[in-house]
Amino acid sequence: MREDTLIPANASPRYRVKYSLAVNMCTAMILVDHACHGEMTPTEWPYAVARRMNEIEKTWLLDVRSILAHGWVLREFILKYVPDNHSLHETWPAFHDWLEHLDDDSVLNLVDEGIVSGLDYYEEHLAPMPEVETYLRQLETRVPDLNMLKRPGIRELGIRALLVSWGIESPDPLATVLLSPATLRQRMADVIHAIWKHGFQQIWTEHAPQVRELCDNLSNQKLPPMSVRELVTRITGLEPTQKAFQHLDGRKEIVFIPCLHLGEFLSIFAIGSNSYILFDPVQRTEVTGAMSARTSRGLQGNPDMVRKLEALGDAVRLHVLELVKENPDIHAQQISEALGVHQSTVSRHCQQLEQSGLVRVQREGNLKRYRLNYDAIRELSGWLVDFLG
């Protein structure tokens, strides 16, 4: 057998679109933390929030940034463990209440997730640090797993290794804070409330209806099969770079979540068998709106081309055209049998193809036989080259 006879291929990805205030708030926390430390953010909004925060609020953020990895760990904890139908995804009071009443075991599980995530990052991306290596030798592993961290004394070693990897020279005082579920729970709730109060409440109140409508519209779309790249561009209005596909290839499902103030950036990560793509709904509206306006101007005065394009915009009609190409003079009943589609449905699709001019019809009594209209197809092809070239 030749080597290129069988080539592995991927099925079109399954996807869904999710509305989540909680994910938006955690993402805002990540961006504000970056702003507080002078790092790049997609928009200026996080810097405006950072300027409004007082020194006590910034200290709270500093206390939790290592264990939460700026906010990444809290966001992934919610997506991993909290059901999709939980009210924290819907409203601010529900999210803040959930955070304030998170039970001690869950807080410690969150701590463990933070230790594993942080030490994994250290192992993959940072040069060895003597102080961290000392703790890792005591742990007898480079990255402890979640079950190991529940053993006596291991969580304490892990959290000190994590804090030192973040450049904290004397980790004991902060480790005491992070290992107290009540204290950590309050710190997280206070930080999230400060970000809400200093800016997120205003932008969420303004844009939540738009975010909701976008989620509903995208969820109700029936998209034809397409590649991952095409799907991401179709949903987000942005084209992913090649680097993004390390988090997308081989996943069972892609979950899209509109997230404010990501600008022209996508946040892409994997949890288990799912990939998550966060994108800015306002940026998407601006991009797709401009594209729509440009397309509208290009189609203006070309109703004939609009009819042809609309005729091509359905999978059944494309299959009909393929059959007509391969079987000139085929009639509706034969098409119905070949496709396994009811004849009345086939007749309706054939009528639209006939009205578009893409097929020619020859009548034999009550029977219609179909052939491709190659003149019309060549005309459409030439117009598309001019329009898109």
N, C-alpha and C positions, 0 to 999 in steps of 0.2 A: 504494500500500500504506500502511495506517495505521502510524504510528510505533510503536504498542504491539503490532503483530502478531507481531513477532519480538523476543524479549527474551533477552539473553545469560543463561546459567545455568551453574552449576558442578556437575560430577558429585560424588557422594559421595566424600569423600577416602579414599585408601588409607592405611593406618596399620600400624605394628608397635610392639611394646613391647620395650625393650632393657634388659638387666641389665648394669651397668657399674660396677665398683669404681673404675676410673680416672676416670670422669666424676664420681662422688661425691667422690673425693679432690680433684679440681680445684675443684669447687664449694665444698668445705670450705675450701680455700685462699682463695677469693674472700671467703667470709664471715669468716674469721679476719683477713684483711687489713683488711676494713672495721672489724672490732672493734678492731684495733690502732690505728686512727685515729679511734676514737670515733664511727663512723658507725652508722646503723641496721642491724640484722640481724633476720631473721624470728623467731629464738629467742635465748635467752640463752646457748646452748651455745658459740658462737664467742667470746664474752667470757670464758667459763671457760677455754677453751684459750689465749686471749691472755694471761691472767693467769699461766698455768703456763709460758709461754715465757720463756727468759732473754734478756738484752739482745743476746747474740751471735746468737741465733736470729731475733730481731726485726730485727737489722741485715741478715741474709741475706734476709729477706722484703722489707725496704726496697730492697735492691739489685735485686731482680727484678720488683718490682711494676709499674714503668713499662713494661718490655719485654713483660711478660705481661699487662698491663692487669688487675692484681690476681690473675690466673689464667685469665681468659677466653680469652686467646690460646692457652695450653697446652691448655685443654679443647677448643677448636675445632680446633686442630692435630691432636689425637688423633682426633676425629670425622671430620676431613677426609681424613687420610692413613693411619690405622691400620685394618686390616681388622676387621670385626665379630667374626670368630672368633679374634682374637688373645687370648692368655691374660692380657694386662694388664687386660682387662675382668673377669676372673674372680677373681684372687687378688692379695693384697698383694705377695708376693715377686716375682711376674711383673711387676707394674707398676713396682716400685722397681728391679728389674733392667733393665727396658727403659729407664728414665730414666737410670740410671747408665752404660749402654752405648750411648746414642744417638750415632750417628756424627757427626763434625764437620760434614759437609754438611747433615745434618738439623738440627743445632743452629743453623747459620747460616740455614737456611730458616725455622726458627722465629723467629729474630731478624727476618728480612725480613717475615714475617707480622705481627709485633708493630709494626714501623715503619709498615706500611701501615695497620693497624687504628688505631694511635694518631694518625697524622696525618689520617686520615679523620675521626676523632672531633674533632680540633682544628678541622678545616675546617667541620664541621657544627654544632658546639655551643659553641665557645669564641670569645671576642672576639680579634681579631688582637693578637699580642704582637710588639713590635719585634724582639726577639732571634730569635724563631722565623721571622719574615718574612725576616730577613737570610739564614738558612740556606736557606729556600725559594727565594729569588732565586738563590742559588748552584746549587740543584738544577734551577732553571728549570721547576719544576712544583709544583703545590699538593700533590698526593699521588702519589708515585712508584709505579709498578707493580712487581711482583715481579721481572720480567726486568730492569728498569732498575737495581734495587738490586744486581744482580750485576756491574755495570760498575765498574771501578776507582774508588775514592774516593767513590762514590755512597752506599754503605751507611754509611760513616763520617759523611757529612753528614746522612743521614736519621736516624741514631740520635742525633746531637747536637740536631737539631731536635726530635725526640721528647722527649728529656730536658728541654730548656728549656721545652717546652709543659707539662711536669709540674712546673714551678717550680724545677727544679734549676739554680741560677745558674752553677755551674762544672761543666759536663757531662763534661769530659775524663777525670777519674779513673774515673767510673762507666762511661763509654763504653769504656774500656780493658778493664774487667771483662766487659762484655756482648759485646764483639767477640772475646773469647777463648773458643772453644768448650769447652775443658777447664774453665775457671773457671766459666762460666755453667752448664754441665752439673752440676758439683758443687754450686753454689749451689741449683739447683732441687731436686736430690736431697736436700740437707740440709734445705731448707724443708719439703718433702713429708714427710720422715721425722719432723721435729719435730712436725708436726700429727698424724701418725699416732700417735706416741708419747704426746702430751699429751692425747689424747682420742678420736681417730677410731677407733683400734683397738678400744676398748671398745664404742662404739656400733655399729660394723660387725659385730663378733662377736655382739652381741646381736640385731641386726635383719636380718642378711644372709639367714637362712632365710625370714623373712617377705617380704623383698624378692624373693627367688627365687620363692617360691610365688605372690606377686602377679603377677609377670611371666608365669609359666606359665599362671595362670588367665586373665589378660587376653588372652594370645596365643591361647588355645584357645577364647575366646568367638566365637560366630558372630553378629555384630551386624547388624541390618537396616540398610538405607540410612538415613542421617540427615545433618543439617547439621553443619558444622564445630563450631559452638557446642555442639550436642547431644553430639557425639562427645567433645569436650574435657571436658565436664561428666560424661559417663558414665565416662570413664577415670580422671579425676583427682579427682572429687568436688567440684571447684570450678568456678565459672562465670567464664570469661574476660571482661575488660572489652573495650570496643570497640577500645581502643588495640592490643590484642594481634593484631588481624586484619591489621595491616600486615605481620606476619611469617608469616601463615598463608595469605592469599589467593593463589591461583594456583600453589601448590606441588604437586609430584607426590606427595609422601608426607609424612606426619606421623609422627615418631618420638618415642614417649613413653619417658622414662627416670625411674624412681623415684629420688629423691635425698633423702637425710636432711637434716633440719633446715631445710627451706624453709617449714615452718609453713603458713600460709594464703596463701602466695605461689606463683605459677607463674613459672618462668624460661623465656621463649620467645624463640627466635632462629632465624635461617635460615642455612643453609650450602648454597650452590648451589641445587639444585632441591628440597631437603628443608627442612622446618621441624622444629625440636626443641622439645619441651615437657618440662621437668623439673618434677616435682611430689613432694611429701612423701608417701611411702607410709604412714607412721604417721598423719599427719593424715587421709589418705584413708580409712583403716580406721576411724578414729573417726567421721568424717562419715557414711560409708556404713553403718557399724554402727548409728549412731543412727537413720538413715533406715530401715534394715531393721527395727529394733525398733519404731519408730513405725508402720511399715506393718503389721507383724505384729499389733500391738495393734488397729489399725483393721480388720483382716480377721478377727480372732478372732471366732468365732461366725457367720461369714458364708461357710460352705463353698460355698454356691450362687454367690456372687459370685466366689470363687476359681476355680471351674470355668469361669465365663464369661470371666474375665480370662485364664486359661490358654489357653482356646480362641482368644482374639484374639492370643496371643503367638507367632504363626507366620505368615510371609509367604504361604505357600500357602493357609492357611485364610482369610486376609483376601481373597485373590483368589477363593476359592470363594464367600465371602459376597457379594463384588461381583457375581459371575456369577449367583448366586441372586437377588439384588436385581433385576438387569436381565432375568432369564429365569425368572420364577416357574414352578414345576413341572418344572424341569430335572432330569435324572437323572445318575447318576455317570459313565456312559459319555460323555455330552455334555460334562460338566465336564472329563473326562480329555482329550478331543479338543481342547477349547478352550484348555486350559492346557499341553498337551504333556507331561502327567505320567501315569505308568502308572496304570491303573485301580485296582489294589490299593492304591496310595498314596492316591489320591483317596478310596477307600472308607474307609480308615482315618481320614482327616481329616474326612470327612463324619460318621463315627460319633462323633468327639469333639465336633463341633458339635451333633449331635443330643443327646448326653448333657448338654451345657451348657445346652440349652434355647434356643439362639439361632436354631435352624431348626426348622420343623415338617416332618413326614414324612407323605406319603400313599403307601400301598402299592398297587401294581397287580401282583398275582402276586409274582414275585421282584424286581420293579422298585420302587425307591424314588424318589419325586419330592420335591423340596425347595422350601420356601418360607421366607422370613424370618419369625421370630416377633417381630413388632413390639412386642408387650406386654413380652416379656423384654428387648428392646433398650432400650425406654423406661425400664424398671425399672433396668437397669444404668447408663444415662445419668444418671438421677436420683441413684443411689447415688454415682456418681463425683463429681457436683457437690457433694454433701454431704461426701464424704470428702476431696476436695481443696480445697474452698472455704474 
